[in-house]
């Protein structure tokens, strides 16, 4: 079975495809260390209640898939369409919320945000 070739990390090391380089692991650990916890970012009890109500009214994933149709799987995540980056007004703006399934949120949506 063919495998992907090794890749060159930005630090100059050659690493296996799909594997994080040591510099990438260290960088992510530093970001996680400095990042405030979920409650400090606004995801507290008030958010949990709002999230549950939103998902009750919007139970299906709204991510567009390749065919132009909606994913339609059961939604479990309330995603901020435009990242709020700590802006409380944008955080609570319901028109900036969309229901997503875990897969779409953790793959497609994150890939979109990294590309911005």
C-alpha positions as CSV (number, residue, x, y, z in Angstrom):
1,X,0.0,0.0,0.0
2,X,1.5,3.4,-1.0
3,X,2.4,5.8,1.8
4,X,2.8,9.6,1.7
5,X,6.4,10.8,1.4
6,X,8.1,12.5,4.3
7,X,7.7,16.3,4.5
8,X,10.0,19.1,5.4
9,X,9.0,21.1,8.5
10,X,9.4,24.8,8.5
11,X,12.3,24.3,11.0
12,X,14.2,22.3,8.5
13,X,13.6,18.8,9.9
14,X,12.3,16.0,7.8
15,X,9.3,14.3,9.4
16,X,6.9,11.6,8.4
17,X,3.7,12.7,6.8
18,X,0.9,13.2,9.3
19,X,3.3,13.5,12.2
20,X,4.0,16.6,14.2
21,X,7.6,17.8,14.4
22,X,9.1,18.4,17.8
23,X,9.0,22.1,17.2
24,X,5.3,22.0,16.4
25,X,4.6,20.0,19.5
26,X,6.4,22.5,21.6
27,X,4.7,25.5,19.9
28,X,1.2,23.9,20.5
29,X,2.1,23.2,24.1
30,X,3.1,26.9,24.6
31,X,-0.2,28.1,23.1
32,X,-2.2,25.8,25.3
33,X,-0.3,26.9,28.4
34,X,-1.1,30.6,27.7
35,X,-4.7,30.0,26.6
36,X,-7.3,30.9,29.3
37,X,-9.6,28.1,30.3
38,X,-13.1,27.6,28.8
39,X,-14.9,29.5,31.6
40,X,-12.5,32.4,31.3
41,X,-13.3,32.5,27.5
42,X,-17.0,32.8,28.2
43,X,-18.1,29.1,28.0
44,X,-19.7,29.0,31.4
45,X,-23.1,27.9,32.8
46,X,-24.9,30.7,31.0
47,X,-23.4,29.6,27.7
48,X,-24.3,26.0,28.4
49,X,-28.0,26.9,28.8
50,X,-28.0,29.1,25.7
51,X,-26.2,26.3,23.7
52,X,-28.7,23.7,24.8
53,X,-31.6,25.9,23.8
54,X,-30.0,26.7,20.4
55,X,-29.4,23.1,19.6
56,X,-32.9,22.2,20.6
57,X,-34.2,24.5,17.9
58,X,-31.4,23.7,15.4
59,X,-30.7,20.0,15.8
60,X,-28.9,19.3,12.5
61,X,-25.5,20.2,11.2
62,X,-25.5,23.2,8.8
63,X,-22.0,22.7,7.3
64,X,-22.1,22.7,3.5
65,X,-20.5,19.6,2.0
66,X,-19.0,19.2,-1.5
67,X,-22.3,18.7,-3.2
68,X,-23.6,22.0,-1.9
69,X,-26.0,20.2,0.4
70,X,-26.0,20.5,4.2
71,X,-24.3,17.7,6.3
72,X,-27.5,17.1,8.2
73,X,-26.0,14.9,10.9
74,X,-27.1,15.6,14.5
75,X,-25.5,18.8,15.7
76,X,-23.6,18.8,19.0
77,X,-21.6,22.0,18.7
78,X,-22.7,25.7,18.5
79,X,-20.1,27.3,16.4
80,X,-19.4,31.0,16.1
81,X,-19.4,31.7,12.3
82,X,-17.1,34.6,12.7
83,X,-14.6,34.0,15.5
84,X,-15.4,36.3,18.4
85,X,-11.8,36.6,19.7
86,X,-13.1,37.6,23.1
87,X,-15.7,40.2,21.8
88,X,-18.7,39.5,24.1
89,X,-21.1,41.2,21.7
90,X,-20.1,38.9,18.9
91,X,-20.0,35.9,21.3
92,X,-23.7,36.3,22.2
93,X,-24.9,37.4,18.8
94,X,-27.2,34.5,17.8
95,X,-27.0,35.3,14.1
96,X,-23.3,34.5,14.4
97,X,-24.1,31.0,15.7
98,X,-24.4,27.8,13.6
99,X,-25.1,24.2,14.6
100,X,-22.4,21.8,13.6
101,X,-21.7,18.1,14.2
102,X,-18.5,17.3,16.0
103,X,-16.8,16.0,12.8
104,X,-17.6,19.1,10.8
105,X,-16.5,21.4,13.6
106,X,-13.3,19.6,14.3
107,X,-12.2,19.1,10.7
108,X,-13.8,21.4,8.1
109,X,-14.4,24.4,10.2
110,X,-11.0,24.4,11.9
111,X,-9.4,24.0,8.5
112,X,-11.3,27.0,7.2
113,X,-10.2,29.1,10.2
114,X,-6.5,28.2,9.8
115,X,-6.8,29.2,6.1
116,X,-7.9,32.7,7.0
